Amino acid sequence: MASTKEYRDYILEQLEAAGFSDVRCRPMMGEYLLYVDGVLVGGIYDDRLLLKKVEENEEFQMEEAEPYPGAKPMWLVGEADDKERLGEIVKRMVE
């Protein structure tokens, strides 16, 4: 199932509300790669926000999820509504 433009727009709005000015998505096979301040931080897959697994975001104890079958696991951001927490997670990734 491809991600919807509405969910993509919602995630972009959440990140902008969290204080990021350079937030971009690149469409890729019905899904979206997510860039913040020029850094690839993750993507939107099946209307789920998934972030790359890096040392800087391990402490947030997110659930693992595969963006698609057979792919390397990523962190599932289950609380995308919490723009402060989302902002803190992404901020640490791009610094």
PDB file with one MODEL, atoms N, CA, C and O in Angstrom:
MODEL        1
ATOM      1  N   MET A   1       0.845  -1.183   0.000  1.00  0.00           N
ATOM      2  CA  MET A   1       0.000   0.000   0.000  1.00  0.00           C
ATOM      3  C   MET A   1       0.889   1.246   0.000  1.00  0.00           C
ATOM      4  O   MET A   1       1.815   1.346   0.805  1.00  0.00           O
ATOM      5  N   ALA A   2       0.625   2.153  -0.861  1.00  0.00           N
ATOM      6  CA  ALA A   2       1.397   3.395  -0.945  1.00  0.00           C
ATOM      7  C   ALA A   2       0.939   4.378   0.122  1.00  0.00           C
ATOM      8  O   ALA A   2      -0.211   4.347   0.560  1.00  0.00           O
ATOM      9  N   SER A   3       1.836   5.234   0.526  1.00  0.00           N
ATOM     10  CA  SER A   3       1.507   6.274   1.505  1.00  0.00           C
ATOM     11  C   SER A   3       0.680   7.370   0.838  1.00  0.00           C
ATOM     12  O   SER A   3       0.818   7.634  -0.356  1.00  0.00           O
ATOM     13  N   THR A   4      -0.170   7.994   1.623  1.00  0.00           N
ATOM     14  CA  THR A   4      -1.027   9.056   1.090  1.00  0.00           C
ATOM     15  C   THR A   4      -0.315  10.403   1.161  1.00  0.00           C
ATOM     16  O   THR A   4       0.549  10.622   2.009  1.00  0.00           O
ATOM     17  N   LYS A   5      -0.690  11.283   0.267  1.00  0.00           N
ATOM     18  CA  LYS A   5      -0.145  12.643   0.285  1.00  0.00           C
ATOM     19  C   LYS A   5      -0.586  13.374   1.547  1.00  0.00           C
ATOM     20  O   LYS A   5       0.132  14.239   2.049  1.00  0.00           O
ATOM     21  N   GLU A   6      -1.757  13.032   2.059  1.00  0.00           N
ATOM     22  CA  GLU A   6      -2.255  13.667   3.282  1.00  0.00           C
ATOM     23  C   GLU A   6      -1.352  13.333   4.477  1.00  0.00           C
ATOM     24  O   GLU A   6      -1.032  14.210   5.279  1.00  0.00           O
ATOM     25  N   TYR A   7      -0.946  12.068   4.591  1.00  0.00           N
ATOM     26  CA  TYR A   7      -0.065  11.697   5.698  1.00  0.00           C
ATOM     27  C   TYR A   7       1.309  12.337   5.517  1.00  0.00           C
ATOM     28  O   TYR A   7       1.909  12.809   6.482  1.00  0.00           O
ATOM     29  N   ARG A   8       1.800  12.350   4.293  1.00  0.00           N
ATOM     30  CA  ARG A   8       3.076  13.021   4.012  1.00  0.00           C
ATOM     31  C   ARG A   8       3.014  14.483   4.442  1.00  0.00           C
ATOM     32  O   ARG A   8       3.916  14.971   5.122  1.00  0.00           O
ATOM     33  N   ASP A   9       1.955  15.180   4.047  1.00  0.00           N
ATOM     34  CA  ASP A   9       1.805  16.590   4.402  1.00  0.00           C
ATOM     35  C   ASP A   9       1.721  16.770   5.918  1.00  0.00           C
ATOM     36  O   ASP A   9       2.265  17.730   6.463  1.00  0.00           O
ATOM     37  N   TYR A  10       1.042  15.849   6.594  1.00  0.00           N
ATOM     38  CA  TYR A  10       0.922  15.911   8.053  1.00  0.00           C
ATOM     39  C   TYR A  10       2.304  15.804   8.713  1.00  0.00           C
ATOM     40  O   TYR A  10       2.619  16.576   9.618  1.00  0.00           O
ATOM     41  N   ILE A  11       3.121  14.857   8.264  1.00  0.00           N
ATOM     42  CA  ILE A  11       4.462  14.687   8.839  1.00  0.00           C
ATOM     43  C   ILE A  11       5.314  15.922   8.564  1.00  0.00           C
ATOM     44  O   ILE A  11       6.028  16.386   9.453  1.00  0.00           O
ATOM     45  N   LEU A  12       5.252  16.454   7.366  1.00  0.00           N
ATOM     46  CA  LEU A  12       6.004  17.672   7.054  1.00  0.00           C
ATOM     47  C   LEU A  12       5.566  18.822   7.956  1.00  0.00           C
ATOM     48  O   LEU A  12       6.408  19.577   8.444  1.00  0.00           O
ATOM     49  N   GLU A  13       4.272  18.964   8.182  1.00  0.00           N
ATOM     50  CA  GLU A  13       3.754  20.011   9.075  1.00  0.00           C
ATOM     51  C   GLU A  13       4.242  19.806  10.502  1.00  0.00           C
ATOM     52  O   GLU A  13       4.607  20.772  11.172  1.00  0.00           O
ATOM     53  N   GLN A  14       4.254  18.578  10.969  1.00  0.00           N
ATOM     54  CA  GLN A  14       4.716  18.290  12.333  1.00  0.00           C
ATOM     55  C   GLN A  14       6.188  18.673  12.494  1.00  0.00           C
ATOM     56  O   GLN A  14       6.571  19.269  13.501  1.00  0.00           O
ATOM     57  N   LEU A  15       6.999  18.333  11.514  1.00  0.00           N
ATOM     58  CA  LEU A  15       8.422  18.654  11.596  1.00  0.00           C
ATOM     59  C   LEU A  15       8.657  20.162  11.502  1.00  0.00           C
ATOM     60  O   LEU A  15       9.521  20.701  12.193  1.00  0.00           O
ATOM     61  N   GLU A  16       7.909  20.826  10.668  1.00  0.00           N
ATOM     62  CA  GLU A  16       8.036  22.285  10.585  1.00  0.00           C
ATOM     63  C   GLU A  16       7.586  22.936  11.887  1.00  0.00           C
ATOM     64  O   GLU A  16       8.202  23.902  12.337  1.00  0.00           O
ATOM     65  N   ALA A  17       6.520  22.422  12.498  1.00  0.00           N
ATOM     66  CA  ALA A  17       6.045  22.943  13.780  1.00  0.00           C
ATOM     67  C   ALA A  17       7.050  22.671  14.895  1.00  0.00           C
ATOM     68  O   ALA A  17       7.075  23.384  15.898  1.00  0.00           O
ATOM     69  N   ALA A  18       7.881  21.635  14.720  1.00  0.00           N
ATOM     70  CA  ALA A  18       8.908  21.310  15.713  1.00  0.00           C
ATOM     71  C   ALA A  18      10.142  22.187  15.555  1.00  0.00           C
ATOM     72  O   ALA A  18      11.091  22.076  16.331  1.00  0.00           O
ATOM     73  N   GLY A  19      10.129  23.072  14.533  1.00  0.00           N
ATOM     74  CA  GLY A  19      11.218  24.028  14.400  1.00  0.00           C
ATOM     75  C   GLY A  19      12.173  23.822  13.243  1.00  0.00           C
ATOM     76  O   GLY A  19      13.147  24.564  13.115  1.00  0.00           O
ATOM     77  N   PHE A  20      11.923  22.839  12.397  1.00  0.00           N
ATOM     78  CA  PHE A  20      12.800  22.597  11.252  1.00  0.00           C
ATOM     79  C   PHE A  20      12.294  23.384  10.054  1.00  0.00           C
ATOM     80  O   PHE A  20      11.107  23.343   9.732  1.00  0.00           O
ATOM     81  N   SER A  21      13.201  24.104   9.393  1.00  0.00           N
ATOM     82  CA  SER A  21      12.781  24.907   8.250  1.00  0.00           C
ATOM     83  C   SER A  21      13.070  24.216   6.917  1.00  0.00           C
ATOM     84  O   SER A  21      12.421  24.515   5.914  1.00  0.00           O
ATOM     85  N   ASP A  22      14.020  23.310   6.897  1.00  0.00           N
ATOM     86  CA  ASP A  22      14.386  22.622   5.658  1.00  0.00           C
ATOM     87  C   ASP A  22      13.952  21.157   5.745  1.00  0.00           C
ATOM     88  O   ASP A  22      14.754  20.279   6.062  1.00  0.00           O
ATOM     89  N   VAL A  23      12.674  20.910   5.462  1.00  0.00           N
ATOM     90  CA  VAL A  23      12.104  19.565   5.511  1.00  0.00           C
ATOM     91  C   VAL A  23      11.612  19.229   4.112  1.00  0.00           C
ATOM     92  O   VAL A  23      10.815  19.964   3.530  1.00  0.00           O
ATOM     93  N   ARG A  24      12.094  18.109   3.577  1.00  0.00           N
ATOM     94  CA  ARG A  24      11.731  17.732   2.208  1.00  0.00           C
ATOM     95  C   ARG A  24      11.441  16.238   2.115  1.00  0.00           C
ATOM     96  O   ARG A  24      11.977  15.428   2.871  1.00  0.00           O
ATOM     97  N   CYS A  25      10.589  15.907   1.177  1.00  0.00           N
ATOM     98  CA  CYS A  25      10.311  14.510   0.863  1.00  0.00           C
ATOM     99  C   CYS A  25      10.630  14.272  -0.597  1.00  0.00           C
ATOM    100  O   CYS A  25      10.390  15.125  -1.450  1.00  0.00           O
ATOM    101  N   ARG A  26      11.167  13.115  -0.866  1.00  0.00           N
ATOM    102  CA  ARG A  26      11.423  12.703  -2.244  1.00  0.00           C
ATOM    103  C   ARG A  26      10.578  11.445  -2.497  1.00  0.00           C
ATOM    104  O   ARG A  26      10.747  10.436  -1.813  1.00  0.00           O
ATOM    105  N   PRO A  27       9.672  11.505  -3.477  1.00  0.00           N
ATOM    106  CA  PRO A  27       8.861  10.323  -3.762  1.00  0.00           C
ATOM    107  C   PRO A  27       9.725   9.179  -4.289  1.00  0.00           C
ATOM    108  O   PRO A  27      10.667   9.380  -5.055  1.00  0.00           O
ATOM    109  N   MET A  28       9.368   7.972  -3.849  1.00  0.00           N
ATOM    110  CA  MET A  28      10.109   6.792  -4.294  1.00  0.00           C
ATOM    111  C   MET A  28       9.182   5.577  -4.253  1.00  0.00           C
ATOM    112  O   MET A  28       8.881   5.051  -3.182  1.00  0.00           O
ATOM    113  N   MET A  29       8.738   5.145  -5.419  1.00  0.00           N
ATOM    114  CA  MET A  29       7.919   3.942  -5.556  1.00  0.00           C
ATOM    115  C   MET A  29       6.689   3.956  -4.643  1.00  0.00           C
ATOM    116  O   MET A  29       6.411   2.962  -3.972  1.00  0.00           O
ATOM    117  N   GLY A  30       5.959   5.057  -4.611  1.00  0.00           N
ATOM    118  CA  GLY A  30       4.741   5.150  -3.818  1.00  0.00           C
ATOM    119  C   GLY A  30       4.973   5.519  -2.369  1.00  0.00           C
ATOM    120  O   GLY A  30       4.015   5.686  -1.614  1.00  0.00           O
ATOM    121  N   GLU A  31       6.216   5.648  -1.971  1.00  0.00           N
ATOM    122  CA  GLU A  31       6.559   6.030  -0.605  1.00  0.00           C
ATOM    123  C   GLU A  31       7.377   7.319  -0.674  1.00  0.00           C
ATOM    124  O   GLU A  31       7.520   7.910  -1.745  1.00  0.00           O
ATOM    125  N   TYR A  32       7.916   7.757   0.473  1.00  0.00           N
ATOM    126  CA  TYR A  32       8.655   9.015   0.505  1.00  0.00           C
ATOM    127  C   TYR A  32       9.911   8.890   1.351  1.00  0.00           C
ATOM    128  O   TYR A  32       9.865   8.371   2.467  1.00  0.00           O
ATOM    129  N   LEU A  33      11.031   9.364   0.823  1.00  0.00           N
ATOM    130  CA  LEU A  33      12.249   9.501   1.614  1.00  0.00           C
ATOM    131  C   LEU A  33      12.181  10.865   2.279  1.00  0.00           C
ATOM    132  O   LEU A  33      11.757  11.837   1.653  1.00  0.00           O
ATOM    133  N   LEU A  34      12.591  10.952   3.536  1.00  0.00           N
ATOM    134  CA  LEU A  34      12.456  12.168   4.322  1.00  0.00           C
ATOM    135  C   LEU A  34      13.829  12.760   4.639  1.00  0.00           C
ATOM    136  O   LEU A  34      14.690  12.100   5.220  1.00  0.00           O
ATOM    137  N   TYR A  35      14.010  14.020   4.244  1.00  0.00           N
ATOM    138  CA  TYR A  35      15.253  14.747   4.479  1.00  0.00           C
ATOM    139  C   TYR A  35      14.978  15.938   5.390  1.00  0.00           C
ATOM    140  O   TYR A  35      14.008  16.668   5.188  1.00  0.00           O
ATOM    141  N   VAL A  36      15.829  16.133   6.387  1.00  0.00           N
ATOM    142  CA  VAL A  36      15.754  17.291   7.267  1.00  0.00           C
ATOM    143  C   VAL A  36      17.129  17.942   7.274  1.00  0.00           C
ATOM    144  O   VAL A  36      18.135  17.292   7.557  1.00  0.00           O
ATOM    145  N   ASP A  37      17.161  19.220   6.963  1.00  0.00           N
ATOM    146  CA  ASP A  37      18.428  19.964   6.873  1.00  0.00           C
ATOM    147  C   ASP A  37      19.436  19.249   5.978  1.00  0.00           C
ATOM    148  O   ASP A  37      20.633  19.234   6.261  1.00  0.00           O
ATOM    149  N   GLY A  38      18.938  18.660   4.899  1.00  0.00           N
ATOM    150  CA  GLY A  38      19.800  17.986   3.929  1.00  0.00           C
ATOM    151  C   GLY A  38      20.238  16.588   4.311  1.00  0.00           C
ATOM    152  O   GLY A  38      20.976  15.950   3.561  1.00  0.00           O
ATOM    153  N   VAL A  39      19.800  16.094   5.468  1.00  0.00           N
ATOM    154  CA  VAL A  39      20.195  14.770   5.957  1.00  0.00           C
ATOM    155  C   VAL A  39      19.025  13.797   5.780  1.00  0.00           C
ATOM    156  O   VAL A  39      17.901  14.092   6.187  1.00  0.00           O
ATOM    157  N   LEU A  40      19.293  12.643   5.173  1.00  0.00           N
ATOM    158  CA  LEU A  40      18.281  11.596   5.058  1.00  0.00           C
ATOM    159  C   LEU A  40      18.051  11.009   6.443  1.00  0.00           C
ATOM    160  O   LEU A  40      18.940  10.359   6.994  1.00  0.00           O
ATOM    161  N   VAL A  41      16.867  11.231   7.014  1.00  0.00           N
ATOM    162  CA  VAL A  41      16.589  10.742   8.368  1.00  0.00           C
ATOM    163  C   VAL A  41      15.681   9.523   8.376  1.00  0.00           C
ATOM    164  O   VAL A  41      15.625   8.803   9.373  1.00  0.00           O
ATOM    165  N   GLY A  42      14.974   9.281   7.289  1.00  0.00           N
ATOM    166  CA  GLY A  42      14.078   8.133   7.252  1.00  0.00           C
ATOM    167  C   GLY A  42      13.122   8.242   6.088  1.00  0.00           C
ATOM    168  O   GLY A  42      13.472   8.721   5.010  1.00  0.00           O
ATOM    169  N   GLY A  43      11.906   7.786   6.330  1.00  0.00           N
ATOM    170  CA  GLY A  43      10.922   7.820   5.262  1.00  0.00           C
ATOM    171  C   GLY A  43       9.526   7.569   5.771  1.00  0.00           C
ATOM    172  O   GLY A  43       9.304   7.257   6.941  1.00  0.00           O
ATOM    173  N   ILE A  44       8.595   7.717   4.856  1.00  0.00           N
ATOM    174  CA  ILE A  44       7.184   7.448   5.128  1.00  0.00           C
ATOM    175  C   ILE A  44       6.819   6.232   4.291  1.00  0.00           C
ATOM    176  O   ILE A  44       6.890   6.264   3.063  1.00  0.00           O
ATOM    177  N   TYR A  45       6.431   5.163   4.968  1.00  0.00           N
ATOM    178  CA  TYR A  45       6.119   3.893   4.336  1.00  0.00           C
ATOM    179  C   TYR A  45       4.770   3.415   4.839  1.00  0.00           C
ATOM    180  O   TYR A  45       4.581   3.268   6.047  1.00  0.00           O
ATOM    181  N   ASP A  46       3.833   3.172   3.940  1.00  0.00           N
ATOM    182  CA  ASP A  46       2.489   2.707   4.321  1.00  0.00           C
ATOM    183  C   ASP A  46       1.883   3.586   5.404  1.00  0.00           C
ATOM    184  O   ASP A  46       1.318   3.088   6.377  1.00  0.00           O
ATOM    185  N   ASP A  47       2.005   4.889   5.229  1.00  0.00           N
ATOM    186  CA  ASP A  47       1.491   5.874   6.191  1.00  0.00           C
ATOM    187  C   ASP A  47       2.050   5.651   7.599  1.00  0.00           C
ATOM    188  O   ASP A  47       1.341   5.802   8.594  1.00  0.00           O
ATOM    189  N   ARG A  48       3.328   5.292   7.661  1.00  0.00           N
ATOM    190  CA  ARG A  48       4.055   5.160   8.927  1.00  0.00           C
ATOM    191  C   ARG A  48       5.346   5.946   8.798  1.00  0.00           C
ATOM    192  O   ARG A  48       6.018   5.884   7.769  1.00  0.00           O
ATOM    193  N   LEU A  49       5.691   6.685   9.840  1.00  0.00           N
ATOM    194  CA  LEU A  49       6.958   7.409   9.869  1.00  0.00           C
ATOM    195  C   LEU A  49       8.018   6.483  10.443  1.00  0.00           C
ATOM    196  O   LEU A  49       7.930   6.054  11.593  1.00  0.00           O
ATOM    197  N   LEU A  50       9.030   6.179   9.619  1.00  0.00           N
ATOM    198  CA  LEU A  50      10.133   5.323  10.049  1.00  0.00           C
ATOM    199  C   LEU A  50      11.427   6.112   9.950  1.00  0.00           C
ATOM    200  O   LEU A  50      11.683   6.777   8.947  1.00  0.00           O
ATOM    201  N   LEU A  51      12.242   6.033  10.999  1.00  0.00           N
ATOM    202  CA  LEU A  51      13.519   6.733  11.037  1.00  0.00           C
ATOM    203  C   LEU A  51      14.669   5.734  10.996  1.00  0.00           C
ATOM    204  O   LEU A  51      14.559   4.610  11.487  1.00  0.00           O
ATOM    205  N   LYS A  52      15.769   6.171  10.400  1.00  0.00           N
ATOM    206  CA  LYS A  52      16.964   5.338  10.348  1.00  0.00           C
ATOM    207  C   LYS A  52      17.416   5.005  11.771  1.00  0.00           C
ATOM    208  O   LYS A  52      17.304   5.826  12.681  1.00  0.00           O
ATOM    209  N   LYS A  53      17.920   3.807  11.937  1.00  0.00           N
ATOM    210  CA  LYS A  53      18.455   3.406  13.229  1.00  0.00           C
ATOM    211  C   LYS A  53      19.894   3.883  13.324  1.00  0.00           C
ATOM    212  O   LYS A  53      20.781   3.370  12.642  1.00  0.00           O
ATOM    213  N   VAL A  54      20.111   4.869  14.178  1.00  0.00           N
ATOM    214  CA  VAL A  54      21.449   5.392  14.419  1.00  0.00           C
ATOM    215  C   VAL A  54      21.650   5.517  15.928  1.00  0.00           C
ATOM    216  O   VAL A  54      20.694   5.531  16.704  1.00  0.00           O
ATOM    217  N   GLU A  55      22.888   5.605  16.309  1.00  0.00           N
ATOM    218  CA  GLU A  55      23.233   5.687  17.733  1.00  0.00           C
ATOM    219  C   GLU A  55      22.511   6.838  18.433  1.00  0.00           C
ATOM    220  O   GLU A  55      22.120   6.719  19.594  1.00  0.00           O
ATOM    221  N   GLU A  56      22.337   7.955  17.719  1.00  0.00           N
ATOM    222  CA  GLU A  56      21.753   9.157  18.324  1.00  0.00           C
ATOM    223  C   GLU A  56      20.282   9.010  18.687  1.00  0.00           C
ATOM    224  O   GLU A  56      19.777   9.810  19.474  1.00  0.00           O
ATOM    225  N   ASN A  57      19.573   8.020  18.146  1.00  0.00           N
ATOM    226  CA  ASN A  57      18.158   7.894  18.494  1.00  0.00           C
ATOM    227  C   ASN A  57      17.801   6.596  19.206  1.00  0.00           C
ATOM    228  O   ASN A  57      16.620   6.312  19.408  1.00  0.00           O
ATOM    229  N   GLU A  58      18.790   5.808  19.589  1.00  0.00           N
ATOM    230  CA  GLU A  58      18.527   4.541  20.276  1.00  0.00           C
ATOM    231  C   GLU A  58      17.865   4.734  21.637  1.00  0.00           C
ATOM    232  O   GLU A  58      17.049   3.908  22.045  1.00  0.00           O
ATOM    233  N   GLU A  59      18.201   5.795  22.333  1.00  0.00           N
ATOM    234  CA  GLU A  59      17.685   6.006  23.687  1.00  0.00           C
ATOM    235  C   GLU A  59      16.178   6.266  23.733  1.00  0.00           C
ATOM    236  O   GLU A  59      15.576   6.208  24.806  1.00  0.00           O
ATOM    237  N   PHE A  60      15.570   6.550  22.598  1.00  0.00           N
ATOM    238  CA  PHE A  60      14.141   6.865  22.582  1.00  0.00           C
ATOM    239  C   PHE A  60      13.256   5.623  22.612  1.00  0.00           C
ATOM    240  O   PHE A  60      12.032   5.743  22.674  1.00  0.00           O
ATOM    241  N   GLN A  61      13.845   4.453  22.568  1.00  0.00           N
ATOM    242  CA  GLN A  61      13.164   3.175  22.732  1.00  0.00           C
ATOM    243  C   GLN A  61      11.905   3.051  21.866  1.00  0.00           C
ATOM    244  O   GLN A  61      10.802   2.838  22.368  1.00  0.00           O
ATOM    245  N   MET A  62      12.102   3.189  20.577  1.00  0.00           N
ATOM    246  CA  MET A  62      11.000   3.030  19.632  1.00  0.00           C
ATOM    247  C   MET A  62      10.938   1.586  19.153  1.00  0.00           C
ATOM    248  O   MET A  62      11.912   0.842  19.260  1.00  0.00           O
ATOM    249  N   GLU A  63       9.820   1.213  18.643  1.00  0.00           N
ATOM    250  CA  GLU A  63       9.604  -0.122  18.112  1.00  0.00           C
ATOM    251  C   GLU A  63      10.278  -0.255  16.747  1.00  0.00           C
ATOM    252  O   GLU A  63      10.299   0.696  15.966  1.00  0.00           O
ATOM    253  N   GLU A  64      10.821  -1.424  16.464  1.00  0.00           N
ATOM    254  CA  GLU A  64      11.408  -1.685  15.156  1.00  0.00           C
ATOM    255  C   GLU A  64      10.306  -2.056  14.169  1.00  0.00           C
ATOM    256  O   GLU A  64       9.308  -2.678  14.532  1.00  0.00           O
ATOM    257  N   ALA A  65      10.509  -1.660  12.910  1.00  0.00           N
ATOM    258  CA  ALA A  65       9.580  -2.034  11.845  1.00  0.00           C
ATOM    259  C   ALA A  65      10.347  -2.047  10.528  1.00  0.00           C
ATOM    260  O   ALA A  65      11.311  -1.303  10.346  1.00  0.00           O
ATOM    261  N   GLU A  66       9.906  -2.895   9.623  1.00  0.00           N
ATOM    262  CA  GLU A  66      10.503  -2.941   8.291  1.00  0.00           C
ATOM    263  C   GLU A  66       9.706  -2.022   7.370  1.00  0.00           C
ATOM    264  O   GLU A  66       8.476  -2.058   7.375  1.00  0.00           O
ATOM    265  N   PRO A  67      10.397  -1.199   6.581  1.00  0.00           N
ATOM    266  CA  PRO A  67       9.667  -0.343   5.646  1.00  0.00           C
ATOM    267  C   PRO A  67       8.942  -1.164   4.574  1.00  0.00           C
ATOM    268  O   PRO A  67       7.879  -0.768   4.097  1.00  0.00           O
ATOM    269  N   TYR A  68       9.523  -2.307   4.200  1.00  0.00           N
ATOM    270  CA  TYR A  68       8.929  -3.239   3.254  1.00  0.00           C
ATOM    271  C   TYR A  68       9.574  -4.595   3.528  1.00  0.00           C
ATOM    272  O   TYR A  68      10.654  -4.654   4.115  1.00  0.00           O
ATOM    273  N   PRO A  69       8.929  -5.681   3.113  1.00  0.00           N
ATOM    274  CA  PRO A  69       9.456  -7.011   3.419  1.00  0.00           C
ATOM    275  C   PRO A  69      10.900  -7.196   2.964  1.00  0.00           C
ATOM    276  O   PRO A  69      11.248  -6.906   1.819  1.00  0.00           O
ATOM    277  N   GLY A  70      11.728  -7.683   3.876  1.00  0.00           N
ATOM    278  CA  GLY A  70      13.120  -7.964   3.585  1.00  0.00           C
ATOM    279  C   GLY A  70      14.064  -6.787   3.765  1.00  0.00           C
ATOM    280  O   GLY A  70      15.276  -6.934   3.607  1.00  0.00           O
ATOM    281  N   ALA A  71      13.521  -5.617   4.096  1.00  0.00           N
ATOM    282  CA  ALA A  71      14.363  -4.426   4.273  1.00  0.00           C
ATOM    283  C   ALA A  71      14.978  -4.408   5.664  1.00  0.00           C
ATOM    284  O   ALA A  71      14.513  -5.090   6.578  1.00  0.00           O
ATOM    285  N   LYS A  72      16.022  -3.623   5.804  1.00  0.00           N
ATOM    286  CA  LYS A  72      16.676  -3.422   7.087  1.00  0.00           C
ATOM    287  C   LYS A  72      15.694  -2.714   8.037  1.00  0.00           C
ATOM    288  O   LYS A  72      15.048  -1.746   7.635  1.00  0.00           O
ATOM    289  N   PRO A  73      15.573  -3.177   9.279  1.00  0.00           N
ATOM    290  CA  PRO A  73      14.635  -2.551  10.216  1.00  0.00           C
ATOM    291  C   PRO A  73      14.981  -1.091  10.506  1.00  0.00           C
ATOM    292  O   PRO A  73      16.141  -0.680  10.499  1.00  0.00           O
ATOM    293  N   MET A  74      13.930  -0.344  10.755  1.00  0.00           N
ATOM    294  CA  MET A  74      14.055   1.069  11.107  1.00  0.00           C
ATOM    295  C   MET A  74      13.244   1.291  12.379  1.00  0.00           C
ATOM    296  O   MET A  74      12.569   0.380  12.857  1.00  0.00           O
ATOM    297  N   TRP A  75      13.312   2.501  12.924  1.00  0.00           N
ATOM    298  CA  TRP A  75      12.517   2.834  14.108  1.00  0.00           C
ATOM    299  C   TRP A  75      11.157   3.375  13.672  1.00  0.00           C
ATOM    300  O   TRP A  75      11.081   4.281  12.842  1.00  0.00           O
ATOM    301  N   LEU A  76      10.097   2.821  14.229  1.00  0.00           N
ATOM    302  CA  LEU A  76       8.739   3.281  13.981  1.00  0.00           C
ATOM    303  C   LEU A  76       8.413   4.390  14.966  1.00  0.00           C
ATOM    304  O   LEU A  76       8.468   4.185  16.178  1.00  0.00           O
ATOM    305  N   VAL A  77       8.074   5.561  14.450  1.00  0.00           N
ATOM    306  CA  VAL A  77       7.683   6.682  15.307  1.00  0.00           C
ATOM    307  C   VAL A  77       6.180   6.588  15.496  1.00  0.00           C
ATOM    308  O   VAL A  77       5.407   7.027  14.644  1.00  0.00           O
ATOM    309  N   GLY A  78       5.777   6.017  16.608  1.00  0.00           N
ATOM    310  CA  GLY A  78       4.357   5.826  16.878  1.00  0.00           C
ATOM    311  C   GLY A  78       3.677   7.077  17.393  1.00  0.00           C
ATOM    312  O   GLY A  78       2.449   7.163  17.388  1.00  0.00           O
ATOM    313  N   GLU A  79       4.456   8.044  17.835  1.00  0.00           N
ATOM    314  CA  GLU A  79       3.889   9.250  18.432  1.00  0.00           C
ATOM    315  C   GLU A  79       4.216  10.487  17.603  1.00  0.00           C
ATOM    316  O   GLU A  79       4.741  11.472  18.123  1.00  0.00           O
ATOM    317  N   ALA A  80       3.905  10.429  16.322  1.00  0.00           N
ATOM    318  CA  ALA A  80       4.189  11.570  15.446  1.00  0.00           C
ATOM    319  C   ALA A  80       3.358  12.789  15.840  1.00  0.00           C
ATOM    320  O   ALA A  80       3.681  13.909  15.442  1.00  0.00           O
ATOM    321  N   ASP A  81       2.300  12.588  16.612  1.00  0.00           N
ATOM    322  CA  ASP A  81       1.484  13.713  17.096  1.00  0.00           C
ATOM    323  C   ASP A  81       2.246  14.566  18.098  1.00  0.00           C
ATOM    324  O   ASP A  81       1.953  15.753  18.244  1.00  0.00           O
ATOM    325  N   ASP A  82       3.212  13.985  18.787  1.00  0.00           N
ATOM    326  CA  ASP A  82       3.998  14.698  19.791  1.00  0.00           C
ATOM    327  C   ASP A  82       5.169  15.389  19.096  1.00  0.00           C
ATOM    328  O   ASP A  82       6.267  14.839  19.012  1.00  0.00           O
ATOM    329  N   LYS A  83       4.919  16.604  18.599  1.00  0.00           N
ATOM    330  CA  LYS A  83       5.937  17.284  17.785  1.00  0.00           C
ATOM    331  C   LYS A  83       7.178  17.654  18.583  1.00  0.00           C
ATOM    332  O   LYS A  83       8.258  17.772  18.004  1.00  0.00           O
ATOM    333  N   GLU A  84       7.060  17.843  19.904  1.00  0.00           N
ATOM    334  CA  GLU A  84       8.246  18.143  20.709  1.00  0.00           C
ATOM    335  C   GLU A  84       9.175  16.936  20.759  1.00  0.00           C
ATOM    336  O   GLU A  84      10.385  17.070  20.573  1.00  0.00           O
ATOM    337  N   ARG A  85       8.610  15.758  21.009  1.00  0.00           N
ATOM    338  CA  ARG A  85       9.427  14.540  21.063  1.00  0.00           C
ATOM    339  C   ARG A  85       9.989  14.214  19.679  1.00  0.00           C
ATOM    340  O   ARG A  85      11.165  13.877  19.541  1.00  0.00           O
ATOM    341  N   LEU A  86       9.147  14.317  18.670  1.00  0.00           N
ATOM    342  CA  LEU A  86       9.604  14.074  17.305  1.00  0.00           C
ATOM    343  C   LEU A  86      10.732  15.033  16.946  1.00  0.00           C
ATOM    344  O   LEU A  86      11.720  14.632  16.330  1.00  0.00           O
ATOM    345  N   GLY A  87      10.587  16.286  17.328  1.00  0.00           N
ATOM    346  CA  GLY A  87      11.624  17.283  17.062  1.00  0.00           C
ATOM    347  C   GLY A  87      12.935  16.943  17.744  1.00  0.00           C
ATOM    348  O   GLY A  87      14.002  17.117  17.156  1.00  0.00           O
ATOM    349  N   GLU A  88      12.870  16.461  18.977  1.00  0.00           N
ATOM    350  CA  GLU A  88      14.084  16.103  19.718  1.00  0.00           C
ATOM    351  C   GLU A  88      14.792  14.910  19.073  1.00  0.00           C
ATOM    352  O   GLU A  88      16.017  14.897  18.947  1.00  0.00           O
ATOM    353  N   ILE A  89      14.007  13.911  18.667  1.00  0.00           N
ATOM    354  CA  ILE A  89      14.594  12.732  18.016  1.00  0.00           C
ATOM    355  C   ILE A  89      15.309  13.134  16.736  1.00  0.00           C
ATOM    356  O   ILE A  89      16.458  12.751  16.518  1.00  0.00           O
ATOM    357  N   VAL A  90      14.642  13.897  15.896  1.00  0.00           N
ATOM    358  CA  VAL A  90      15.211  14.287  14.603  1.00  0.00           C
ATOM    359  C   VAL A  90      16.368  15.252  14.782  1.00  0.00           C
ATOM    360  O   VAL A  90      17.355  15.182  14.049  1.00  0.00           O
ATOM    361  N   LYS A  91      16.256  16.146  15.743  1.00  0.00           N
ATOM    362  CA  LYS A  91      17.345  17.112  16.007  1.00  0.00           C
ATOM    363  C   LYS A  91      18.645  16.378  16.303  1.00  0.00           C
ATOM    364  O   LYS A  91      19.698  16.753  15.788  1.00  0.00           O
ATOM    365  N   ARG A  92      18.583  15.362  17.110  1.00  0.00           N
ATOM    366  CA  ARG A  92      19.798  14.615  17.439  1.00  0.00           C
ATOM    367  C   ARG A  92      20.374  13.899  16.230  1.00  0.00           C
ATOM    368  O   ARG A  92      21.586  13.703  16.137  1.00  0.00           O
ATOM    369  N   MET A  93      19.508  13.509  15.306  1.00  0.00           N
ATOM    370  CA  MET A  93      19.980  12.808  14.106  1.00  0.00           C
ATOM    371  C   MET A  93      20.710  13.747  13.151  1.00  0.00           C
ATOM    372  O   MET A  93      21.664  13.331  12.494  1.00  0.00           O
ATOM    373  N   VAL A  94      20.283  14.999  13.062  1.00  0.00           N
ATOM    374  CA  VAL A  94      20.860  15.901  12.057  1.00  0.00           C
ATOM    375  C   VAL A  94      22.018  16.726  12.592  1.00  0.00           C
ATOM    376  O   VAL A  94      22.714  17.375  11.811  1.00  0.00           O
ATOM    377  N   GLU A  95      22.245  16.722  13.892  1.00  0.00           N
ATOM    378  CA  GLU A  95      23.343  17.522  14.462  1.00  0.00           C
ATOM    379  C   GLU A  95      24.704  16.935  14.146  1.00  0.00           C
ATOM    380  O   GLU A  95      25.725  17.490  14.553  1.00  0.00           O
TER     381      GLU A  95
ENDMDL
END
